[in-house]
């Protein structure tokens, strides 16, 4: 739990001037860096900054400002990075109402030879994915979300983190392997699925990682 970040977010949601200034200095000042994977031009960054401030800090009718939804499970910087990159992509493609698939792992979507396993262990797989994600570091979750949910390329993921393509690829591969290992461990240990069945289910999750992570990573 990132207690300091959570305290800052709550203070920003309450409109505390000092907290808003700290948010600006520590996080919003990095928007140009976050936008580099999409468009780093001054005009684009200015538009993105204005819209992002409104999106996360301004209440919408009876709904509180979005920063009030920050839970403290990952870093506030990572949370803002994801929000900035998503909004940048929406602005760039001129579709601010863009939606992404939120399909869950349904038995009918599984290859026939794995259908019976998915039907038996569907809930177990969903829990294993959720729990394995929760065990990852904030940066690892951010990497997976940017790539598998928001559709950023490896080059764009690297740019979002300020690293080279090769380093971004290694970071993403490490996060992916850690997640899959965590899923398998939970299926075998905590849930009691046999090792060979766990391997088949993890292979299925691996083959459709973009779909299986879409809902689990969405906040």
C-alpha positions as CSV (number, residue, x, y, z in Angstrom):
1,X,0.0,0.0,0.0
2,X,1.4,3.4,-1.1
3,X,0.1,5.3,2.0
4,X,1.7,8.6,1.1
5,X,0.4,8.6,-2.4
6,X,-3.1,7.7,-1.1
7,X,-3.0,10.6,1.4
8,X,-2.0,12.9,-1.4
9,X,-4.7,11.7,-3.7
10,X,-7.4,12.1,-1.0
11,X,-6.2,15.6,-0.3
12,X,-6.3,16.4,-4.0
13,X,-9.9,15.0,-4.2
14,X,-10.8,17.3,-1.3
15,X,-9.3,20.3,-3.2
16,X,-6.5,21.1,-0.8
17,X,-4.3,23.7,-2.5
18,X,-1.0,22.4,-1.2
19,X,-1.8,18.8,-2.3
20,X,-2.8,20.1,-5.8
21,X,0.5,21.9,-6.0
22,X,2.4,18.8,-5.0
23,X,0.6,16.7,-7.6
24,X,1.4,19.3,-10.2
25,X,5.1,19.4,-9.3
26,X,5.6,15.6,-8.7
27,X,3.4,14.1,-11.4
28,X,1.6,16.4,-13.8
29,X,5.0,18.0,-14.7
30,X,5.9,14.7,-16.3
31,X,3.1,14.6,-18.8
32,X,5.5,15.4,-21.7
33,X,7.4,12.3,-20.8
34,X,4.2,10.2,-20.6
35,X,3.0,11.6,-23.9
36,X,6.2,10.8,-25.8
37,X,5.0,7.4,-26.8
38,X,2.1,9.1,-28.7
39,X,3.0,12.7,-29.5
40,X,5.5,14.9,-27.8
41,X,4.8,18.2,-29.6
42,X,4.2,21.2,-27.3
43,X,0.6,21.7,-28.6
44,X,-0.4,18.1,-28.0
45,X,1.2,18.0,-24.6
46,X,-0.6,21.3,-23.7
47,X,-4.0,19.8,-24.8
48,X,-3.3,16.6,-23.0
49,X,-2.3,18.3,-19.8
50,X,-5.5,20.4,-19.8
51,X,-7.7,17.5,-20.4
52,X,-6.0,15.2,-17.9
53,X,-6.3,17.8,-15.1
54,X,-10.0,18.0,-15.9
55,X,-10.4,14.3,-16.1
56,X,-8.8,13.3,-12.8
57,X,-9.4,16.4,-10.7
58,X,-12.9,17.7,-11.6
59,X,-16.0,16.1,-10.3
60,X,-18.7,14.9,-12.8
61,X,-22.1,15.8,-11.4
62,X,-22.6,13.7,-8.3
63,X,-19.5,11.6,-9.1
64,X,-16.4,12.7,-7.3
65,X,-13.2,13.5,-9.2
66,X,-11.5,10.4,-10.6
67,X,-8.5,10.8,-8.4
68,X,-10.8,9.8,-5.5
69,X,-10.9,6.3,-7.0
70,X,-7.1,5.8,-6.6
71,X,-6.8,2.9,-4.2
72,X,-3.1,3.1,-3.2
73,X,-2.3,-0.4,-4.4
74,X,0.1,0.9,-7.0
75,X,2.1,4.1,-7.2
76,X,0.2,7.3,-7.9
77,X,2.8,8.1,-10.6
78,X,1.9,4.8,-12.3
79,X,-1.8,5.5,-12.1
80,X,-1.4,8.9,-13.6
81,X,1.0,7.5,-16.3
82,X,-1.7,5.1,-17.4
83,X,-4.4,7.8,-17.4
84,X,-2.2,10.1,-19.4
85,X,-1.3,7.5,-22.0
86,X,-4.9,6.4,-22.4
87,X,-6.1,9.9,-22.9
88,X,-3.2,10.7,-25.2
89,X,-4.2,7.8,-27.5
90,X,-7.9,8.9,-27.4
91,X,-6.9,12.4,-28.4
92,X,-4.6,11.3,-31.1
93,X,-7.2,9.1,-32.8
94,X,-9.9,11.6,-32.3
95,X,-12.1,9.2,-30.4
96,X,-12.4,10.2,-26.8
97,X,-15.2,7.6,-26.3
98,X,-13.0,4.7,-27.4
99,X,-13.9,1.5,-25.8
100,X,-11.8,-1.6,-25.3
101,X,-13.0,-5.3,-25.1
102,X,-13.8,-6.4,-21.6
103,X,-14.5,-10.1,-22.5
104,X,-14.1,-12.5,-19.7
105,X,-12.8,-16.0,-20.1
106,X,-15.9,-17.7,-21.3
107,X,-16.1,-21.5,-21.9
108,X,-17.4,-21.0,-25.5
109,X,-14.2,-19.0,-26.4
110,X,-11.9,-21.9,-25.5
111,X,-10.5,-24.4,-28.0
112,X,-12.5,-27.6,-27.9
113,X,-9.7,-29.7,-26.4
114,X,-9.5,-27.2,-23.5
115,X,-13.2,-26.6,-23.2
116,X,-13.8,-29.2,-20.5
117,X,-11.0,-27.8,-18.4
118,X,-12.2,-24.2,-18.8
119,X,-15.7,-25.3,-17.9
120,X,-14.5,-27.0,-14.7
121,X,-11.9,-24.4,-13.7
122,X,-13.2,-21.2,-15.2
123,X,-13.7,-19.4,-11.8
124,X,-10.4,-20.8,-10.5
125,X,-8.6,-19.3,-13.5
126,X,-10.2,-16.0,-13.1
127,X,-9.3,-15.9,-9.4
128,X,-5.7,-17.0,-10.2
129,X,-5.3,-14.2,-12.8
130,X,-6.7,-11.6,-10.4
131,X,-4.6,-12.8,-7.4
132,X,-1.4,-13.1,-9.5
133,X,-1.9,-9.5,-10.9
134,X,-2.5,-8.2,-7.4
135,X,0.9,-9.7,-6.3
136,X,2.8,-7.9,-9.1
137,X,4.6,-4.6,-8.5
138,X,2.9,-1.4,-9.6
139,X,5.3,-1.0,-12.5
140,X,4.7,-4.5,-13.7
141,X,1.0,-4.0,-13.7
142,X,1.4,-0.7,-15.5
143,X,3.5,-2.4,-18.2
144,X,0.9,-5.1,-18.8
145,X,-2.0,-2.7,-18.8
146,X,-0.3,-0.4,-21.3
147,X,0.6,-3.2,-23.7
148,X,-2.3,-5.7,-23.4
149,X,-5.2,-3.4,-22.5
150,X,-4.3,0.0,-24.1
151,X,-2.5,-1.6,-27.1
152,X,0.8,0.2,-26.9
153,X,3.6,-1.4,-28.9
154,X,6.9,-2.4,-27.3
155,X,8.5,0.8,-28.6
156,X,5.7,2.9,-27.1
157,X,5.9,1.1,-23.8
158,X,9.6,1.8,-23.7
159,X,9.0,5.4,-24.5
160,X,6.4,5.7,-21.8
161,X,8.9,4.5,-19.2
162,X,11.8,6.5,-20.7
163,X,13.8,3.4,-21.7
164,X,14.9,1.8,-25.0
165,X,12.9,-0.6,-27.0
166,X,15.1,-3.5,-25.9
167,X,14.8,-2.6,-22.2
168,X,11.1,-2.1,-22.6
169,X,10.8,-5.6,-24.2
170,X,12.8,-7.2,-21.3
171,X,10.7,-5.4,-18.7
172,X,7.5,-6.6,-20.4
173,X,8.7,-10.1,-20.8
174,X,9.7,-10.3,-17.2
175,X,6.3,-9.0,-16.0
176,X,4.6,-11.5,-18.3
177,X,6.6,-14.5,-17.1
178,X,6.1,-13.4,-13.5
179,X,2.4,-13.2,-14.0
180,X,2.1,-16.6,-15.7
181,X,4.2,-18.2,-13.0
182,X,2.0,-16.7,-10.4
183,X,-1.1,-18.0,-12.1
184,X,0.3,-21.5,-12.3
185,X,1.4,-21.4,-8.7
186,X,-2.0,-20.4,-7.5
187,X,-3.8,-23.0,-9.7
188,X,-1.6,-25.8,-8.4
189,X,-1.1,-24.7,-4.8
190,X,-4.0,-22.7,-3.5
191,X,-6.7,-24.2,-5.7
192,X,-5.5,-27.8,-6.1
193,X,-5.5,-28.1,-9.9
194,X,-3.2,-30.9,-11.1
195,X,0.1,-29.8,-12.6
196,X,-0.7,-31.0,-16.1
197,X,-4.1,-29.3,-16.0
198,X,-2.5,-26.1,-14.7
199,X,-0.1,-26.2,-17.6
200,X,-2.9,-26.5,-20.1
201,X,-4.9,-23.7,-18.5
202,X,-1.8,-21.4,-18.3
203,X,-1.1,-22.2,-22.0
204,X,-4.7,-21.0,-22.8
205,X,-4.2,-17.8,-20.7
206,X,-0.9,-17.2,-22.5
207,X,-2.5,-17.6,-25.9
208,X,-5.3,-15.1,-25.1
209,X,-3.5,-12.8,-22.7
210,X,-4.8,-9.6,-24.2
211,X,-8.4,-10.8,-23.6
212,X,-7.9,-12.4,-20.2
213,X,-6.2,-9.3,-18.8
214,X,-8.5,-6.7,-20.3
215,X,-11.1,-7.0,-17.5
216,X,-8.7,-7.9,-14.7
217,X,-6.5,-4.9,-15.3
218,X,-9.3,-2.4,-15.9
219,X,-10.0,-0.1,-13.0
